[in-house]
Amino acid sequence: MNGKPVIQLVDVEKSFGPQHVLRGTNLSISEGKTTVIVGGSGTGKSIIIKHILGLISPDRGKVLVYGKDINNIRKKELRGIRTNFGVLFQNSALFDSMTVFDNVALPLRERTKTPEKEIGDIVNEKLALMDIKGSNEKYPAQISGGMKKRVGLARALVLNPKIVFFDEPTTGLDVAKSNEIYRVFFRSQARLGYTAVIVSHDVPKIFKLADYVALLYNGVVQDYLTPEEFQLSDNPVIKDFVETTMGTLYSSKSMEGE
Amino acid sequence: MLRFFEKIGEVSLYYVNQAGRMGIFLFYSFISTFKPPYKIAPIIKQTYIIGTLSIFVILFTGAFTGMVLGLQGHNTLRKFGADGLLGSAVALSLIRELGPVLAALMVTGRAGSAICAEIGIMRISEQIDALDCMAIDPHKYIMVPKFVAGIIALPLLTSIFDVVGIFGGYLVGVGLLGANEGAYFSSIYKTVEFKDIYMGLVKSLCFGLLIVWICSAKGYFVHLERGAGFGAEGVSRVTTSAVVLSSVSILVFDFFLTSVLI
């Protein structure tokens, strides 16, 4: 694996009532790379992200971000770690009583002392990077789902974070819109060089963006591999996942040997 | 039988938990008030929402409360030949008790429910999580302006309620029922002391804090509410329970505050 790990999940277990979602999950995410977490619906992919963000604490195990156990630090320190984060939520989580402009400007206004004029320039630049023009004064309810995701992404990136989380960035969008999201993701990552953690169902398309793929199955991360290795893996669970989601695109060496 | 005790234990634990959560919530909100940056604009906005927008309701209820006090007071006091004390009876009941309590109940119904629903919706649509992830303290950003606004608005609204009520009592007692005009105001002047006004203001200040605390904490913890359900239904149930709890707490606290301040 290239790059040092910035996020590590060590034997994380989490239950919600009788539902045992994570059963000793281990995952190590490399700096500057794009990691995609895949798996069936309801397997706990988003729960992994919420653990890393410190929104949920594990029943057992540790979540380390920059080497610090985020469940055993002071609130202030956790906030310090979170200053490195940018998050695109599944439903965008835009502030619905604020305009598009104010949504993107919020982190700048609350976390920095940037003058209002400069805030305007930064926000407009980020919105332009996301191909959003002329919607500054609109409210989230007045824009489309794809646009909401892009505004969410602009807001996530406005403070140039080091780690960006994408919780199902293209779910509910048509092919053209999801391609658009991928394009802006690709463009922004090339420019800002952040570590990306993506939870997605959009297999195999998402593999094009991934440096590493992790499959969550039965509460355990099966493996952490490059997309090529993933598709050629001998792990029966991964093999089964690859075949159901994309058919047998590559034939693995073991199959060739047979 | 065992199941019965289990249930009692479960419910008790839930309420102890909830009390702890709400206590910590108040503590964090209090601490956050003194942390920079200090922004005035959100406080003004919230004071407008909680205070200014409640003025009409306060004027209306204040006037009618004063009027009914005038009516009842005049009829009762006349029996003892003490209708000259009508002003004093109306003013003291309003300033010491009815003003703070009724104004607080009105604000709970109008602004408290709105606070709870707003924060509850922010919770269920992950907007509060988004704030957390952006390293913006939700207590500082959402709660503090509401707390400060509640503390500013309630004493002012209560004062308006009292004044309008006294004139309402005058309108009915003097205007309609023919009590002596001079006696009405002079009895107020003679009997109302600073201690009475102080008591009313302290009460209204505490009620302001109580309303914002209960309503915002209920909304903030909507996802942890027992049996509230999820989504819009959860928010609607939690809003109802916040209004009920605030109203009951106002009356309970009123008793304790009176016993301390009297």
Interface residues (C-beta under 8 A of the other chain):
Chain A: K50 L53 G54 L55 R79 G80 R82 T83 F85 V87 F89 Q90 N91 A93 L94 F95 D96 L106 P107 E110 R111 R155 F165
Chain B: I121 M122 S125 E126 Q127 D129 A130 D132 C133 M134 A135 I136 D137 Y141
